[in-house]
């Protein structure tokens, strides 16, 4: 019995001695540091993951680490799985082709690898900026289309540069919608030269030429164009016709006569002006869907930014509900008048809008540019652009960007010298500057590019 107690006591003392020695070994040693955790993300310096083709978008790889970034960290980038030469946290992304690309950023060190991806949309170089449609000369030149991008680079003839050919005789009007540009050339000739051409808005690649289809339907000369989905609306002297691009059927729409004033699409409907009326057209119908009468001649219409339509008169602007055609609100101009849509000027848009802010000009011959706050009945003269124009004859109208307030004016010196004495004048304003002459930042003139301009078109006016 004594022997068993002594053995038990010996084992207990041995265990105590072992534990004590083990404890002695850990006393005074630093704690084991935690393994750092980290993740990565991709940011754009512009805040957007869209870029125009051939332009540069700067992307920054951001590393978020719990314990700091080890100096051994290696960074890498790839585009659609193809490794890029950049080996730091910045990638200057550029691509000559429009489309969508997957950009990947990764960070690797002894603790592991973290990866982030973003979709980058490369838009065609014609997605932004301003278009100038040229009639050409009946005897010497067909119609053409010029373009000035947001950096001020001009393409004299988009059709020739992209497709190797321009348009028909007297290109009269164009429409932007469905991601496309629709151009109608008014005159017909013995060769039936390119009457309606459709282009991709961003790349300007030609998508369709409906000349033969319209000639087969014996459709006369047209001077206005718009589109809803796969149906094109064409205004002729005797009314408006619909052309189904699928079936190739041409239908005259009852009570459909409209002016040359630009038409606008909203919520699957097309809105057009005829004197004191705004008419509503819908796809597949051979008669107008509605006709809203006003107490005075309509001078221009424009998108309001919320799916409705601004309707402008000489001294006031009304907001038309595009669902039930009621008047949602009326705003009175405190100064200035909206340019009349009469004669050749009816092809031009007198007003442009961005939300509650409306820009308009007073006349084509001596353009005063105004800014109107719709909800406040407040109108401010921004500038009289006449002193900044190199030629006195306005031929091609005035356009105002609803995004920037910048003004575009087309002028010529004379009819005879139209090929040399012509200008597209761009008047830019300081961002956030108070309206007035001192707000003008820069005036730029593009000399010698127009050929009897038929209108100035901004894609944002159709949004």
Residue pairs with C-beta under 8 A, 6 or more apart in sequence:
33 67
34 66
34 67
35 111
36 65
36 66
36 67
36 68
36 70
36 111
37 65
37 66
37 67
37 111
38 63
38 64
38 65
38 66
38 69
38 107
38 111
38 112
38 114
39 63
39 64
39 114
39 116
40 61
40 62
40 63
40 64
40 105
40 106
40 107
40 114
40 115
40 116
41 61
41 62
41 64
41 116
42 59
42 60
42 61
42 62
42 103
42 105
42 116
42 117
42 118
43 59
43 60
43 62
44 57
44 58
44 59
44 60
45 57
45 58
45 59
45 60
46 57
46 58
49 57
49 118
49 119
49 120
49 121
50 57
50 120
50 121
50 122
50 123
51 57
51 93
51 94
51 95
51 120
51 121
51 122
51 123
52 122
52 123
52 124
52 125
52 127
52 128
52 149
52 150
53 95
53 96
53 97
53 98
53 122
53 123
53 124
53 125
54 94
54 95
54 96
54 125
55 94
55 125
56 92
56 93
56 94
57 92
57 93
57 94
57 120
58 90
58 91
58 92
58 93
59 90
59 91
59 92
59 93
59 103
59 105
59 118
59 120
60 89
60 90
60 91
61 75
61 77
61 89
61 90
61 91
61 105
61 107
61 116
62 89
63 69
63 73
63 89
63 107
63 114
69 107
69 109
70 109
70 110
70 111
72 109
72 110
73 107
73 108
73 109
74 87
74 107
74 108
74 109
75 87
75 88
75 89
75 105
75 106
75 107
76 83
76 84
76 87
76 105
76 106
76 108
77 83
77 84
77 86
77 91
77 103
77 104
77 105
77 106
78 84
78 103
78 104
79 93
79 95
79 101
79 102
79 103
79 104
80 101
80 102
81 102
81 104
84 91
86 92
89 105
91 103
91 105
93 101
93 103
93 120
95 101
95 122
97 122
98 122
98 123
98 124
98 202
98 203
99 121
99 122
100 119
100 120
100 121
100 122
101 119
101 120
101 121
101 122
102 117
102 118
102 119
102 120
103 117
103 118
103 119
103 120
104 115
104 116
104 117
105 115
105 116
105 117
106 113
106 114
106 115
106 116
107 113
107 114
123 202
124 200
124 201
124 202
124 203
124 204
125 149
125 202
125 203
126 147
126 149
126 155
126 158
126 201
126 202
126 203
126 204
127 201
127 202
127 459
128 149
128 150
128 459
129 147
129 148
129 149
129 150
129 459
130 147
130 148
130 399
130 401
130 408
130 426
130 456
130 457
130 458
131 145
131 146
131 147
131 158
131 174
131 181
131 456
131 457
131 458
131 459
132 145
132 146
132 147
132 148
132 396
132 410
132 424
132 449
132 450
132 453
132 455
132 456
132 457
133 143
133 145
133 171
133 173
133 174
133 183
133 453
133 454
133 455
133 456
133 457
134 143
134 144
134 145
134 146
134 171
134 450
134 451
134 452
134 453
134 454
135 143
135 170
135 171
135 172
135 451
135 452
135 453
135 454
136 142
136 143
136 144
136 166
136 169
136 170
136 171
136 451
136 452
137 418
137 451
137 452
138 169
138 170
138 187
141 451
142 166
142 167
142 168
142 169
142 171
142 185
142 193
142 194
143 166
143 167
143 168
143 169
143 170
143 171
143 172
143 183
143 185
143 451
143 454
144 156
144 157
144 158
144 159
144 160
144 166
144 167
144 171
144 451
145 157
145 158
145 159
145 166
145 167
145 171
145 174
145 181
145 183
145 204
146 154
146 155
146 156
146 157
146 158
146 424
146 449
146 450
147 154
147 155
147 158
147 204
148 154
148 155
148 424
148 426
148 446
149 155
152 426
152 444
154 424
154 446
154 449
155 161
156 449
157 166
158 199
158 204
159 165
159 166
159 167
159 197
159 199
159 204
159 206
160 166
161 204
162 203
162 204
162 205
162 206
163 199
163 204
163 205
163 206
165 194
165 206
166 194
167 183
167 185
167 194
167 197
168 185
168 187
168 193
168 194
168 195
168 197
168 211
169 185
169 186
169 187
169 188
169 189
169 193
170 185
170 186
170 187
170 454
171 183
171 184
171 185
171 186
171 454
172 184
172 185
172 186
172 222
172 223
172 224
172 347
172 454
173 183
173 184
173 223
173 224
173 225
173 260
173 262
173 347
173 454
173 455
174 181
174 182
174 183
174 184
174 225
174 455
174 457
175 181
175 182
175 225
175 226
175 227
175 262
175 263
175 462
176 182
176 201
176 457
176 459
176 461
176 462
177 226
177 227
177 228
177 265
177 462
178 227
178 229
179 200
179 201
179 202
180 198
180 199
180 200
180 201
180 207
180 227
181 198
181 199
181 200
181 201
181 204
182 196
182 197
182 198
182 225
182 226
182 227
182 232
183 196
183 197
183 198
183 199
183 225
184 195
184 196
184 222
184 223
184 224
184 225
184 234
185 193
185 194
185 195
185 196
185 197
186 221
186 222
186 223
187 221
188 195
188 215
188 220
188 221
192 211
192 212
192 215
193 211
194 209
194 211
195 210
195 211
195 214
195 215
195 222
196 209
196 210
196 211
196 214
196 222
196 225
196 232
196 234
196 243
197 206
197 208
197 209
197 210
198 206
198 207
198 208
198 209
198 210
199 205
199 206
199 207
200 207
201 459
208 245
210 232
210 243
210 245
213 243
213 248
213 250
214 234
214 243
214 250
216 248
217 243
217 248
217 250
219 234
219 236
219 241
219 243
219 250
220 236
220 237
220 238
221 236
221 237
222 234
222 235
222 236
222 241
223 235
223 236
223 260
223 347
224 234
224 235
224 240
224 258
224 259
224 260
224 262
224 263
224 347
225 232
225 233
225 234
225 235
226 232
226 233
226 263
226 264
226 265
226 270
226 272
227 233
227 265
228 265
228 268
228 269
228 270
228 281
228 282
228 283
229 268
229 283
230 244
230 245
230 246
230 283
231 242
231 243
231 244
231 245
231 283
231 284
232 242
232 243
232 245
233 240
233 241
233 242
233 243
233 253
233 263
233 270
233 281
234 240
234 241
234 242
234 243
235 241
235 257
235 258
235 260
238 252
238 257
239 252
239 253
239 256
239 257
240 252
240 253
240 256
240 257
240 258
240 272
240 281
241 250
241 251
241 252
241 253
241 256
242 250
242 251
242 253
242 281
242 283
242 286
243 249
243 250
243 251
244 250
244 251
251 286
252 286
253 281
253 285
253 286
253 287
253 288
254 286
254 287
254 288
255 279
255 287
255 288
255 291
256 279
256 281
256 287
256 288
257 274
258 272
258 273
258 274
258 279
259 272
259 273
259 274
259 275
259 341
259 346
260 341
260 346
260 347
261 272
261 273
261 298
261 300
261 301
261 341
261 346
261 347
261 349
262 301
262 347
262 348
262 349
263 270
263 271
263 272
263 273
264 270
264 271
264 301
264 302
264 303
264 309
264 462
265 271
265 462
266 303
266 307
266 308
266 309
266 322
267 307
267 322
267 323
268 282
268 283
269 280
269 281
269 282
269 289
269 322
270 280
270 281
270 282
271 278
271 279
271 280
271 281
271 301
271 309
271 320
271 322
272 278
272 279
272 281
273 279
273 298
273 300
273 301
273 341
275 297
275 298
276 293
276 294
276 295
276 296
276 297
276 298
277 291
277 292
277 293
277 294
277 298
278 291
278 292
278 294
278 298
278 301
278 309
278 311
278 320
279 288
279 290
279 291
279 292
280 288
280 289
280 290
280 291
280 292
280 325
281 288
281 289
282 289
290 325
292 320
292 325
294 311
294 313
294 318
296 313
296 314
297 313
297 314
297 340
298 311
298 312
298 313
298 341
299 312
299 313
299 314
299 338
299 339
299 340
299 341
299 350
299 351
300 312
300 338
300 339
300 341
300 349
300 350
300 351
300 360
301 309
301 310
301 311
301 312
301 351
302 309
302 310
302 312
302 349
302 351
302 352
302 353
302 358
302 402
302 461
303 309
303 310
303 353
303 461
303 462
303 463
304 310
304 319
304 353
304 355
305 353
305 354
305 355
305 463
306 355
307 322
308 319
308 320
308 321
308 322
308 328
309 319
309 320
309 322
310 317
310 318
310 319
310 320
310 351
310 353
310 358
310 374
311 317
311 318
311 319
311 320
312 338
312 350
312 351
312 358
312 360
313 338
314 337
314 338
314 340
315 332
315 333
315 337
315 338
316 330
316 331
316 332
316 333
317 330
317 331
317 333
317 338
317 351
317 358
317 372
317 374
318 327
318 329
318 330
318 331
319 327
319 328
319 329
319 330
319 331
319 374
320 326
320 327
320 328
321 327
321 328
329 374
329 375
331 372
331 374
331 375
331 377
332 377
333 370
333 372
333 377
333 379
334 377
334 378
334 379
335 370
335 379
335 380
335 381
336 360
336 362
336 368
336 370
336 379
336 381
337 362
338 350
338 351
338 360
338 362
339 345
339 348
339 350
339 360
339 361
339 362
339 363
339 364
339 367
339 398
340 350
340 363
341 348
341 350
345 364
345 397
347 397
347 454
347 455
348 364
348 397
348 398
348 399
348 455
348 456
349 399
349 461
350 360
350 361
351 358
351 359
351 360
352 358
352 359
352 360
352 399
352 400
352 401
352 402
352 458
352 460
352 461
353 359
353 402
354 402
354 403
354 460
356 373
356 374
356 375
357 371
357 372
357 373
357 374
357 402
358 371
358 372
358 373
358 374
359 369
359 370
359 371
359 372
359 382
359 400
359 401
359 402
359 405
360 369
360 370
360 372
360 400
361 367
361 368
361 369
361 370
361 398
361 400
361 407
362 368
362 370
364 394
364 397
364 398
365 394
366 384
366 386
367 384
367 385
367 386
367 394
367 398
367 407
367 409
368 381
368 383
368 384
368 385
369 381
369 382
369 383
369 384
369 385
369 398
369 400
369 407
370 379
370 380
370 381
370 382
371 379
371 380
371 382
371 405
371 435
372 378
372 379
372 380
373 379
380 435
381 435
381 436
382 405
382 429
382 435
382 436
382 439
383 407
383 427
383 435
383 436
383 437
383 439
383 440
385 398
385 407
385 409
385 425
385 427
388 425
388 427
388 440
388 443
389 409
389 411
389 423
389 425
390 411
390 423
390 425
390 445
390 447
391 411
391 412
391 413
391 421
391 422
391 423
392 411
392 413
393 411
393 412
393 413
393 414
394 409
394 410
394 411
395 410
395 411
395 412
395 418
395 422
395 450
395 452
395 453
396 409
396 410
396 411
396 424
396 450
396 452
396 453
396 454
396 455
396 456
397 409
397 410
397 453
397 455
397 456
398 407
398 408
398 409
398 456
399 407
399 408
399 409
399 456
399 457
399 458
399 461
400 406
400 407
400 408
401 407
401 408
401 458
401 460
402 458
402 460
402 461
403 460
404 428
404 429
404 431
405 429
406 426
406 427
406 428
406 429
407 426
407 427
408 424
408 425
408 426
408 427
408 456
408 458
409 424
409 425
409 427
409 456
410 422
410 423
410 424
410 425
410 450
410 453
410 456
411 422
411 423
411 425
412 418
412 421
412 422
412 423
412 450
412 452
413 420
413 421
413 422
414 421
418 450
418 451
418 452
419 448
419 451
420 448
422 447
422 448
422 449
422 450
422 451
422 453
423 445
423 446
423 447
423 450
424 445
424 446
424 449
424 450
424 453
424 456
425 443
425 444
425 445
425 446
426 443
426 444
426 445
426 446
427 440
427 442
427 443
428 440
428 441
428 442
428 443
428 444
429 439
429 440
429 441
430 439
430 440
430 441
433 439
433 441
